[in-house]
């Protein structure tokens, strides 16, 4: 199975939150091929840098380097972000994740219930 892990899956672990063990279990499952969007990668950097947690960011990069693919959205797909936002009442980051998922034919793994609105178009699985 191929998945796009939403930003919150990684932040759950990095910030030691309630579902961190569940998120870790998903990420290390050898049956899964996991990807992260470039947007998530940057968002995690912004959050950790604001907290002055540079070591955590470097550990995170080291942890994902060989196991998780990083995907970017081709510029010609960007108009789809606005369309996704309008169609499903999503904010920018959720719409971006949805378009990336659609572009690369990936399931979204998340804890964000906003994605439940896109399930007819995208396969979404919730970690909770």
FENVENHU-V835111 format. One record per residue. N is the residue number from 1. RES is the residue in three letters. SS is DSSP state (H for helix, E for strand, - for the rest). Layout:
# FENVENHU-V835111
N/RES/SS
N/RES/SS
This chain:
# FENVENHU-V835111
1/UNK/-
2/UNK/E
3/UNK/E
4/UNK/E
5/UNK/E
6/UNK/-
7/UNK/H
8/UNK/H
9/UNK/H
10/UNK/H
11/UNK/H
12/UNK/H
13/UNK/H
14/UNK/H
15/UNK/-
16/UNK/-
17/UNK/-
18/UNK/-
19/UNK/-
20/UNK/H
21/UNK/H
22/UNK/H
23/UNK/H
24/UNK/H
25/UNK/H
26/UNK/H
27/UNK/H
28/UNK/H
29/UNK/-
30/UNK/-
31/UNK/-
32/UNK/-
33/UNK/E
34/UNK/E
35/UNK/E
36/UNK/E
37/UNK/E
38/UNK/H
39/UNK/H
40/UNK/H
41/UNK/H
42/UNK/H
43/UNK/H
44/UNK/H
45/UNK/H
46/UNK/H
47/UNK/H
48/UNK/H
49/UNK/H
50/UNK/H
51/UNK/-
52/UNK/-
53/UNK/-
54/UNK/H
55/UNK/H
56/UNK/H
57/UNK/H
58/UNK/H
59/UNK/H
60/UNK/H
61/UNK/H
62/UNK/H
63/UNK/H
64/UNK/H
65/UNK/-
66/UNK/-
67/UNK/-
68/UNK/E
69/UNK/E
70/UNK/E
71/UNK/E
72/UNK/-
73/UNK/-
74/UNK/-
75/UNK/H
76/UNK/H
77/UNK/H
78/UNK/-
79/UNK/H
80/UNK/H
81/UNK/H
82/UNK/H
83/UNK/H
84/UNK/H
85/UNK/H
86/UNK/H
87/UNK/H
88/UNK/H
89/UNK/-
90/UNK/-
91/UNK/-
92/UNK/H
93/UNK/H
94/UNK/H
95/UNK/H
96/UNK/H
97/UNK/H
98/UNK/H
99/UNK/H
100/UNK/H
101/UNK/H
102/UNK/H
103/UNK/H
104/UNK/H
105/UNK/-
106/UNK/-
107/UNK/E
108/UNK/E
109/UNK/E
110/UNK/E
111/UNK/-
112/UNK/-
113/UNK/H
114/UNK/H
115/UNK/H
116/UNK/H
117/UNK/H
118/UNK/H
119/UNK/-
120/UNK/-
121/UNK/-
122/UNK/-
123/UNK/-
124/UNK/E
125/UNK/E
126/UNK/E
127/UNK/-
128/UNK/-
